[in-house]
C-alpha cells in the first residue's frame, strides 16, 4: 500500500494514441502540479487479452490491475464512445472488478466521440455501471468531440481550450471531493520554460 493516497487514471481506449488518452494525459498534467498524493495509470490495452476475456482473476496482471483500483481513493476513467456506448475493452475490465470495487471512491468519467450526438453516453451507459460498483460519488463527466481534440501535424492529439477549461474545473472538483483540497485555490504557476504549444 502506498504511503500517500492515490488517483488512478484508467485508459479504456484500444489505441495507444487516442483522443480519450489525450484527455487523460491532460488530467495527469494537472494532477502533477499538485502534491500530497500519488498518480497511477492503468492502460487496459496493455493487459493480456486472453486473461481479460476469460476473466482470469488469478492472472498476475489482472490481479495487479484490480489491486490498483483498490488502492486508489479517486479514479479517472477515459473512454472513446463506440456505437453510443463506452469501449468494449473498458467493459471487460469493469466486469472483472468486485461489486464494491469503487466503494468510498470518487470517480471522474471522461469520453470522446465523433459528434455531440453521443454526449449522453456518459450518463446512460457508463455512469450506471460505475454506480453499480458502489462508487461514493460520480462527478459530472467531460465529453469532447473530435473537433475539440484535434490532431496536430505530428499526429498527436491536443486538447482544445474549451475542453481544457472544463478539465481544469473537473480536476479541482475531484481533488476537493477526494482529498478535501480547496476547489478555489487554482493551479500553481507554470514557469514559461515548461510551456509547450502546438502549431
C-alpha positions in Angstrom: 0.0 0.0 0.0 1.4 3.5 -0.9 2.1 5.9 1.9 0.1 8.6 0.2 -3.5 8.2 -1.2 -3.6 7.8 -4.9 -5.5 8.8 -8.0 -5.8 6.1 -10.6 -6.2 7.1 -14.3 -7.8 4.3 -16.4 -7.3 4.4 -20.1 -10.1 2.5 -21.9 -9.1 3.0 -25.5 -7.8 0.1 -27.6 -5.4 2.6 -29.4 -2.1 3.7 -28.0 -2.7 7.3 -29.2 -6.3 8.4 -29.0 -8.4 11.4 -28.1 -9.5 9.9 -24.9 -5.9 9.2 -23.9 -5.2 12.9 -24.6 -7.9 13.9 -22.1 -6.3 11.5 -19.6 -2.8 13.0 -20.3 -4.2 16.4 -19.7 -5.7 15.4 -16.4 -2.4 13.8 -15.5 -0.5 17.0 -16.2 -2.9 19.0 -14.0 -2.6 16.5 -11.1 1.2 16.6 -11.4 1.0 20.3 -10.5 -0.3 19.3 -7.1 1.4 17.3 -4.3 0.2 15.1 -1.5 -0.9 12.1 -3.4 0.3 9.5 -5.9 -0.9 9.5 -9.6 -1.0 6.0 -11.1 -2.2 4.8 -14.5 -3.8 1.7 -15.8 -3.8 1.2 -19.6 -6.4 -1.6 -20.2 -5.0 -2.3 -23.7 -1.7 -3.5 -22.1 -3.4 -6.2 -20.1 -3.3 -9.7 -21.5 -6.3 -10.1 -23.8 -6.9 -13.8 -23.1 -6.8 -13.2 -19.3 -9.3 -10.3 -19.7 -11.7 -12.1 -21.9 -11.7 -15.4 -19.9 -12.0 -13.5 -16.6 -8.8 -15.0 -15.2 -8.9 -13.2 -11.8 -5.8 -15.2 -10.7 -3.6 -14.0 -13.6 -0.8 -11.8 -12.1 -1.6 -8.8 -14.4 -5.3 -8.9 -13.8 -4.8 -9.3 -10.0 -2.4 -6.3 -10.2 -4.9 -4.2 -12.1 -7.7 -5.0 -9.5 -5.2 -4.1 -6.7 -4.5 -0.7 -8.4 -8.2 0.1 -8.3 -8.5 -1.0 -4.7 -5.6 1.3 -3.6 -6.9 4.4 -5.3 -9.0 7.0 -3.5 -10.1 8.7 -6.7 -10.4 7.3 -10.2 -10.5 9.0 -13.6 -11.9 6.8 -16.4 -11.4 7.8 -20.0 -13.0 6.0 -23.0 -13.9 6.6 -26.6 -17.6 6.2 -27.4 -18.4 3.4 -29.9 -21.9 2.6 -31.0 -23.3 5.1 -28.4 -21.5 3.3 -25.5 -18.1 3.1 -23.8 -15.5 0.9 -25.2 -15.8 -2.9 -25.0 -12.2 -3.0 -23.7 -13.2 -0.9 -20.7 -16.3 -3.0 -20.1 -14.3 -6.2 -19.9 -12.2 -4.6 -17.1 -15.2 -3.3 -15.3 -16.8 -6.7 -15.4 -13.8 -8.2 -13.6 -14.0 -5.8 -10.7 -15.6 -6.8 -7.4 -19.1 -5.4 -6.8 -17.8 -3.0 -4.3 -14.6 -2.0 -6.1 -15.4 1.7 -6.2 -16.8 1.9 -2.6 -15.7 5.2 -0.9 -14.1 6.4 -4.2 -14.8 9.5 -6.2 -14.9 8.9 -10.0 -14.4 11.3 -12.8 -15.6 10.0 -16.2 -14.2 11.3 -19.5 -15.2 10.4 -23.0 -14.6 11.3 -26.6 -16.8 10.8 -29.7 -17.2 11.9 -33.2 -20.1 14.3 -32.6 -22.1 15.8 -29.8 -24.8 13.2 -30.5 -23.1 10.7 -28.3 -22.6 13.1 -25.3 -25.3 11.3 -23.2 -23.3 8.0 -23.5 -21.6 9.1 -20.3 -24.8 9.3 -18.4 -26.8 6.5 -19.9 -24.1 3.8 -20.3 -21.0 4.4 -18.2 -22.5 6.1 -15.1 -24.9 3.3 -14.3 -22.0 0.7 -14.4 -19.8 2.9 -12.2 -22.7 3.3 -9.8 -23.3 -0.4 -9.7 -19.7 -0.8 -8.5 -20.6 1.2 -5.4 -18.8 4.5 -6.3 -19.2 7.0 -3.5 -19.6 9.9 -5.9 -19.5 10.2 -9.7 -18.7 13.7 -10.8 -20.2 15.3 -13.9 -18.3 13.9 -16.9 -16.3 15.7 -19.5 -17.2 14.8 -23.1 -15.2 16.0 -26.1 -15.9 15.8 -29.8 -13.2 15.1 -32.4 -13.1 18.8 -33.3 -12.4 19.7 -29.7 -9.4 17.3 -29.5 -7.7 17.9 -32.9 -4.7 16.0 -34.3 -1.6 18.1 -34.7 0.9 17.9 -37.6 3.0 15.4 -35.6 -0.1 13.1 -35.3 -0.5 13.8 -31.6 -3.8 14.9 -30.2 -4.2 18.2 -28.5 -6.9 19.3 -26.1 -8.7 22.5 -27.3 -9.1 25.5 -25.0 -12.8 24.9 -24.2 -12.2 21.3 -23.1 -9.0 22.4 -21.2 -11.1 24.8 -19.2 -13.6 22.1 -18.3 -10.8 19.7 -17.3 -9.4 22.5 -15.0 -12.7 22.6 -13.2 -13.2 18.8 -13.2 -9.8 18.2 -11.6 -10.2 20.8 -9.0 -13.6 19.3 -8.1 -12.0 15.8 -8.0 -9.3 17.0 -5.6 -11.8 18.8 -3.4 -14.2 15.8 -3.1 -11.5 13.2 -2.7 -8.8 14.8 -0.7 -10.6 17.9 0.8 -8.3 20.2 -1.1 -9.8 23.6 -1.8 -11.5 23.8 -5.1 -11.0 27.5 -5.5 -7.2 27.6 -5.0 -6.3 27.2 -8.7 -3.2 25.6 -10.0 0.3 26.6 -9.2 2.1 28.9 -11.7 3.8 27.2 -14.5 7.3 28.5 -15.5 7.5 29.8 -19.1 10.3 27.2 -19.8 7.7 24.4 -19.2 5.1 25.8 -21.5 4.6 23.9 -24.8 2.4 24.8 -27.7 1.5 23.1 -30.9 1.1 25.0 -34.1 
